[in-house]
Amino acid sequence: MADTLTSILKKLLNQPTAPFHEYHVRAQIEQYLLDVPNVELSTDAFGNLLATYRKGKHKSTPVWALGAHMDHPAWVKVPGKTDEWEFLGGVPKNLVEKKENIALRKESGDIAPWGFPVVFEDGKVHAAACDDVVGCAIIVAVFKELSRLGLDATVHAAFTRAEEVGFLGAWHLGKHWPFGKDAVFLSLETSRPVNGAEMGDGPIVRVGDRLSVFDHELINVLMRTAAEQGIRVQRCLLDAGACEATALQACGIRSVGLSVPLGNYHNLDDDQNIVSEYVDIEDVKQMINLIVALVATKHDGLGERTLEERVNLRMKEYKKYLEIGNAKYEEMTA
């Protein structure tokens, strides 16, 4: 998988991207997945790229729908104005408009992302837009691995648009959910490690983000799968930012998040310089392994038992004790 993963990362991370201008990344994803056996591609009305791996009649419970966004903060041409640029995405205006930072742009048609090369060194990959092109690469690698293994499974994916300006593609996905009532959403992100999370310690099972907390039963499935398969993960609240699981959850879709620890989030280092983002390749590999295991492992429901089921069982188990205690109380107060 290592050579294939390196190739996928290199090809995708070399594609320029910006909010509403994700076509280069999308075209490369389509090129990778068009000929993969058992994978179907489509688009929704917003332009999100949808994919499904389907082989055999087996469906896991739940059915997983993976999600990653194709855009990254960047300069774009103002519509109708050929010489005017606007920066879209969450980077402070006073930083992006510094002369030395404007000089770092690399114009590509109607967009101008930061012009940093893709570099592999010391077990890490550096690029202009790891967030969230690395998440897109992970989905591609997962689908290719599922096909290579010939697994009987159904798993969906959504490569979304315009996340960096307010979850626009994800919101459309949630409001027009195409994957059925049994499907749950798994957001795949690259995120700033906080609250004890560390780069190199494996992917982060995301308890929540800055805006919300995620489905605890789905979190338990992720943690249990990782433990059963010996995959190293971290479990943390990543509240330094927000991810698409929040948007899907607000639309009524059960959601959870997985994150690869990210260095230089939104291209800012500790001194607020514009620089490359980077991730640890071993963290990326472990996330791929976890998702493949998640799809391949049989789960009887969304957890060992729901909290309601466990409480109801305990109520039956201790019913006699409750009755005796109630009777003693009535005697004492008569």
CORSULTA-V107297 format. One line per field, one symbol per residue. ss: DSSP state (h for helix, s for strand, l for the rest). A space follows every 50 residues. Layout:
ss = ???
//
This chain:
ss = lhhhhhhhhhhhhlllllllllhhhhhhhhhhhlllllssssslllllss ssssslllllllsssssssllllsssslllllllssssllllhhhhllhh hhllssssllssssllllsssllssssllhhhhhhhhhhhhhhhhhhhhl llsssssssslllllllhhhhhhhhlllllllssssssssssllllllll llssssssllllsllhhhhhhhhhhhhhhlllsssssllllllhhhhhhh llllssssssssslhhhslllllsllsssshhhhhhhhhhhhhhhhllll llllllhhhhhhhhhhhlhhhhhhhhhhhhhhhl
//
